[in-house]
Each structure stands twice: as C-alpha cells, then as structure tokens.
C-alpha cells in the first residue's frame, strides 16, 4: 500500500511538472515572435513586426467631403487569428481639434471591424504626440475576439497601430507599438516652378497653391510646401511669384514683415533682425504666443518672394539653420513667368 501511495505521489508530481511545462510552453509560443524592424520612407517611421509584413495601399472616401485619402497598411500575421497592423494616412487638411479627430478615428475603427464594444480608452500623449489607446471586445462570434489600438496624430498624418487576436495579448501589443519611432529623414525637395531646392527633415510633405489678386488685372501665385519632423515641429517654405520684379528694398521687406505681424495678431514679436541671406537682403522674425514659437526668414529675388518658416514649442529652433541653409536657387537670374 505504501508503494502504491509513493507511486501515486510520483505520478501527481510528474503531472504537475508536465502541466507547468505546458503552461510555460504556451506562453513561450505566444510571445516568441521573430521581431524585425520595418522602415517606411512614405511615413518617415520605423516599427518592429513579429513577421515580415505585407504592404497595401487603398483609397477611402472622406465623410462629408468630395476628396479621397490614400491609406497605407502594413500587415503581419504570425499565426492564425493574430494580426499586427499599422495604418498610415495623410489627410489634405490639418486637425484643428485633435481630441475630436482621435475619438472619431477610434469610433470609425471600431465600427469598421465588426461589433466591438469598447473596454478601455485613454486619451493622452504618446511619443510626445496626441493619441488614444484603447481595447475592445468583439460581441460577435467571429474571430479575432480582441482589438488593441494606438492612434497618434502628427500634423495632417494619422498612424494607427493595431493587434487583433483571441487572447488579448497586451504584452505583445505593448512591445509592438513601443517599437514605433518617427525619424528625421532629410531629403531634398526641388521646385522648378519656385526655382529652388531645399532639404526637409522628412520625406512626407504637403503642397498648397493658390492665386491671390493684387489688382483688377494682376495676380500673384502663392505656393506653400510644409512638413513636420519627428518631434512635431513644422517646417515650411512659402513662395509668392509676382507678375513683376520686386525691388528687394528694405521698405519692401518691412511691408512684408508688417503683413506677417498683422496675420499673426495674437502673437508677440520676440526679435526682429535685418540681415542678408545667400547674398540677398533679408530679415529674421521670431514671434511667440503662449508656448508656441514661429520663426520667419524672408528675402526677395527678382519676382520671387521667399519665406522660410518653422514653428515649434522650442524657442531655440535647433534645426532651423540647417533647414534654411539647405536652400538653393536653381537659377540665380530667374525670368518673370
């Protein structure tokens, strides 16, 4: 009887060891992905995926808007019903109300994935940018059961990191989104129409243009190219092409300066310095409103008026000189077009 009791104890011990190994093994299998870094020049970011992702680009109609946006999706499926995704979208406008935009994108994500019920939702700063992180459960019987998302906004771009699975694997989701990094990728932009080239701190840029009446018969053509770096600082070049030559005189620059100050009536002038830039008479203007700073450098070449701009919460503008000094004229004697 004693021997049977001892054998029973051994059997129980072995079973417990096997159970422990099964549990440990299941945890290991769940988290032992082959993480590898993806670099995206389109969105100027990098992130680690658990397996090689596929890339697709699709168009989506904007609500209450005639325009469409391109959505770039990177998708990795290391095993059945486990899907890691990153969606990158650049909109044709900036987000005036980031909280409203984040809530709208969150709700749109939930409705587009099925009958999901929100479990947790946290608005805040992620990577120093406005974002929302949330978890939802699928109320339908279909898989995957859980949805974990992080949405962040930068300028007019939205980044959505997502994990769909049946286990609510928060550890893997946290590892996934924590590896996300926005990067400065300085690339040269050339404007033949504007007769210049300049290096922006990202490959992703926006361009806006319009014609502005000067008189009953004359118009100037205005072009703006802008982008945001990894810290959310904005870099822009504004170009006004006039139908006649400008003098580039101090009086003319003072007039341009006055128009800038009027357009930014809520800002206070911190510094105002007249100088030369690339051999042309110029001025540097620094303005402040609460914790927001804007720096301007303006100069005139024949019928072109150039304004190099940066906005930041850092009054030192550590990248402004590199940005401005990368400016080059394609033709030093442009003709009026």
C-alpha positions in Angstrom: 0.0 0.0 0.0 2.9 2.3 0.8 4.5 1.6 -2.6 1.2 2.4 -4.3 1.0 5.7 -2.4 4.6 6.6 -3.3 3.9 5.8 -7.0 0.8 7.9 -6.8 2.8 10.8 -5.4 5.3 10.4 -8.3 2.5 10.4 -10.9 1.0 13.5 -9.4 4.4 15.2 -9.3 5.0 14.3 -12.9 1.6 15.6 -13.9 2.3 18.9 -12.2 5.6 19.2 -13.9 4.0 18.4 -17.3 1.2 20.9 -16.6 3.8 23.6 -15.7 5.8 22.9 -18.9 2.6 23.1 -21.0 1.7 26.5 -19.4 5.3 27.8 -19.8 5.4 26.4 -23.4 2.1 28.1 -24.3 3.4 31.4 -23.0 6.6 31.0 -24.9 4.9 30.1 -28.1 2.6 33.1 -27.7 5.4 35.6 -27.3 8.3 34.0 -29.2 7.9 36.0 -32.4 10.8 36.8 -34.9 10.6 40.6 -34.4 12.2 42.5 -37.3 12.3 46.3 -37.9 10.4 47.8 -40.8 11.5 51.2 -42.2 8.9 53.3 -44.1 10.1 56.3 -46.1 6.5 57.1 -47.0 5.6 57.8 -43.4 9.1 58.5 -42.1 8.8 55.9 -39.3 10.1 52.5 -38.2 8.4 49.8 -36.2 9.1 46.1 -35.3 6.8 43.5 -36.7 6.6 39.8 -35.5 6.9 38.5 -39.0 7.5 40.0 -42.5 4.6 42.4 -43.2 2.8 42.9 -46.5 2.1 46.4 -47.8 -1.2 47.5 -49.4 -2.4 50.9 -50.5 -6.1 51.7 -50.8 -8.3 54.8 -51.2 -11.0 55.9 -48.9 -13.7 58.5 -49.4 -13.8 61.2 -46.7 -17.1 61.7 -44.9 -18.8 65.0 -45.9 -16.0 65.7 -48.3 -15.5 65.1 -52.0 -11.9 64.2 -51.6 -10.3 60.8 -51.0 -7.3 59.8 -49.0 -4.7 57.0 -49.6 -4.4 54.5 -46.7 -1.1 52.6 -46.5 -1.4 49.3 -44.5 1.5 47.2 -43.2 0.1 43.8 -42.0 1.7 40.8 -40.3 0.0 37.5 -39.4 2.5 35.4 -37.5 -0.2 32.7 -36.8 -4.0 32.2 -37.3 -6.2 34.9 -35.8 -3.2 37.0 -34.7 -2.9 40.1 -36.9 -0.5 43.0 -36.3 -1.2 46.1 -38.5 0.0 49.7 -38.9 -2.1 52.1 -41.0 -0.6 55.4 -42.2 -2.9 58.1 -43.7 -2.0 61.7 -44.7 -5.1 64.0 -44.9 -5.5 67.0 -47.2 -6.0 69.2 -44.1 -4.7 69.8 -40.6 -6.6 68.7 -37.4 -7.9 71.7 -35.7 -9.4 69.6 -32.8 -7.1 66.6 -32.1 -9.3 65.2 -29.4 -12.4 65.2 -31.7 -10.3 63.7 -34.5 -8.9 60.9 -32.3 -12.3 60.0 -30.9 -13.7 60.0 -34.5 -10.9 57.7 -35.7 -11.3 55.4 -32.7 -15.1 55.1 -33.3 -14.6 54.6 -37.0 -12.0 51.8 -36.3 -14.5 50.0 -34.0 -17.4 50.2 -36.4 -15.3 49.1 -39.4 -14.0 45.9 -37.7 -17.3 44.5 -36.6 -19.5 44.6 -33.4 -16.8 45.7 -31.0 -17.6 47.0 -27.5 -15.1 49.5 -26.0 -13.4 48.2 -22.8 -10.8 50.9 -22.1 -9.9 54.1 -23.8 -7.1 56.6 -22.8 -6.5 59.9 -24.5 -3.1 61.4 -23.9 0.4 62.0 -25.2 2.2 59.1 -26.8 5.7 59.7 -28.2 5.1 63.3 -27.3 2.1 63.5 -29.7 -1.7 63.5 -29.2 -3.1 60.0 -29.2 -5.6 57.5 -27.9 -5.0 53.9 -26.8 -8.0 51.6 -26.5 -9.1 47.9 -26.1 -12.3 46.5 -27.4 -14.0 43.1 -27.4 -15.9 41.6 -30.3 -19.5 41.0 -29.4 -20.0 38.8 -32.5 -19.0 35.1 -32.5 -16.4 35.7 -35.2 -12.6 35.9 -34.6 -10.4 37.7 -33.6 -12.1 38.4 -30.3 -10.0 41.4 -29.1 -8.8 44.6 -30.6 -6.0 46.7 -29.2 -5.2 50.0 -30.9 -3.0 53.1 -30.6 -3.7 56.1 -32.8 -1.4 59.1 -32.9 -1.6 62.3 -34.9 1.3 64.4 -36.4 0.4 67.4 -38.5 -2.0 66.1 -41.0 -1.0 62.5 -40.7 -2.5 59.7 -38.6 -0.8 56.5 -37.5 -2.8 53.5 -36.3 -1.1 50.5 -34.6 -3.3 47.5 -34.1 -3.4 44.0 -32.8 -6.3 41.6 -33.5 -6.2 38.4 -31.5 -8.2 36.0 -29.3 -6.0 36.2 -26.2 -5.9 40.0 -25.6 -2.1 39.7 -25.6 -1.3 43.1 -24.2 2.4 42.3 -23.7 2.9 41.7 -27.4 0.8 44.7 -28.3 2.9 46.9 -26.0 6.1 45.5 -27.5 4.7 46.2 -31.0 3.7 49.9 -30.5 6.6 50.7 -28.2 9.0 50.0 -31.0 7.4 52.7 -33.2 9.7 55.6 -33.9 9.3 58.6 -36.1 12.6 59.6 -37.7 14.0 62.6 -39.4 15.0 61.7 -42.9 16.4 64.8 -44.5 15.5 64.7 -48.2 16.0 67.4 -50.9 12.8 68.8 -52.4 13.1 70.6 -55.8 10.5 73.2 -57.0 11.1 74.0 -60.7 8.1 76.4 -60.6 9.6 78.1 -57.5 13.1 78.0 -58.8 14.6 76.5 -55.7 15.6 73.3 -53.8 15.7 72.8 -50.0 16.1 69.8 -47.7 13.1 68.9 -45.4 13.5 66.8 -42.3 11.1 64.2 -43.7 10.2 62.5 -47.0 6.5 63.2 -46.3 5.5 66.7 -47.5 2.4 68.7 -48.3 2.0 71.4 -51.0 -0.7 74.0 -51.3 -1.1 76.7 -54.0 -3.5 79.5 -54.8 -3.8 82.7 -56.9 -4.2 85.9 -55.0 -5.5 89.1 -56.6 -3.2 92.1 -56.5 -5.4 94.4 -58.6 -8.2 94.1 -61.0 -5.8 92.8 -63.7 -2.9 91.2 -61.8 -2.5 88.2 -59.5 0.4 86.6 -57.6 0.8 82.8 -57.4 1.4 81.5 -53.8 2.9 78.1 -53.1 3.4 76.6 -49.7 5.4 73.4 -49.0 5.4 72.1 -45.5 6.1 69.1 -43.3 6.5 68.1 -39.6 9.6 66.4 -38.1 9.5 63.6 -35.6 9.0 66.0 -32.6 6.1 67.7 -34.2 7.9 70.9 -35.3 6.7 72.4 -38.6 8.9 73.4 -41.5 7.6 75.4 -44.4 8.6 77.4 -47.5 6.1 79.9 -48.7 6.8 81.4 -52.2 5.0 84.3 -53.8 5.5 84.7 -57.5 4.7 88.2 -58.7 3.9 89.2 -62.3 6.6 91.9 -62.0 10.0 92.4 -60.4 10.3 93.3 -56.8 12.9 95.8 -55.7 14.1 93.8 -52.6 14.4 97.1 -50.8 14.3 97.5 -47.0 10.9 99.3 -47.4 9.6 96.3 -49.4 10.8 93.8 -46.8 9.3 96.0 -44.0 6.0 95.8 -45.8 6.1 92.0 -46.0 7.1 91.9 -42.3 4.1 94.1 -41.4 1.7 91.8 -43.3 3.1 88.8 -41.3 2.6 90.6 -38.0 -0.9 91.5 -38.9 -1.7 87.9 -40.0 -0.5 86.7 -36.6 -2.2 89.4 -34.5 -2.3 87.2 -31.4 1.5 86.7 -31.4 4.1 88.9 -29.7 7.3 89.8 -31.6 10.3 88.4 -29.6 13.0 89.5 -32.0 13.3 91.3 -35.3 16.6 91.3 -37.2 17.5 92.7 -40.6 20.4 90.9 -42.3 21.4 89.2 -45.6 20.9 85.6 -46.7 22.5 84.0 -49.7 23.6 87.5 -50.8 20.1 89.0 -50.7 18.7 91.5 -48.2 16.6 89.6 -45.6 15.0 89.6 -42.2 14.5 87.1 -39.4 11.4 87.4 -37.3 10.6 85.5 -34.1 7.1 85.5 -32.6 5.5 83.9 -29.6 2.0 83.0 -28.4 1.9 81.1 -25.1 4.2 78.2 -25.6 4.2 78.3 -29.4 7.0 80.0 -31.4 7.2 80.8 -35.1 10.4 81.9 -36.9 10.5 83.6 -40.3 13.3 84.3 -42.8 12.2 86.4 -45.7 14.1 87.5 -48.8 13.3 88.6 -52.4 14.9 87.5 -55.7 13.5 89.3 -58.8 9.8 88.5 -58.9 10.1 85.8 -56.2 9.4 86.5 -52.5 10.6 83.5 -50.3 9.6 83.0 -46.7 11.3 80.1 -44.8 9.2 79.2 -41.7 9.4 77.0 -38.7 7.0 76.6 -35.8 7.9 74.9 -32.5 7.4 74.8 -28.8 11.2 75.2 -28.5 12.4 78.8 -28.9 15.9 77.7 -29.8 14.8 76.1 -33.1 17.8 73.7 -33.2 17.2 72.6 -36.8 16.2 75.9 -38.3 19.6 77.0 -39.6 20.3 73.6 -41.2 16.8 73.8 -42.8 17.3 77.4 -44.1 20.9 76.9 -45.2 20.0 74.0 -47.4 18.0 76.4 -49.5 19.5 76.9 -53.0 18.3 78.8 -56.1 18.2 76.7 -59.2 18.7 79.7 -61.5 20.2 82.8 -59.9 18.7 85.1 -62.6 15.1 83.8 -63.0 12.9 85.4 -65.6 9.4 86.5 -65.0 6.9 83.8 -66.0 
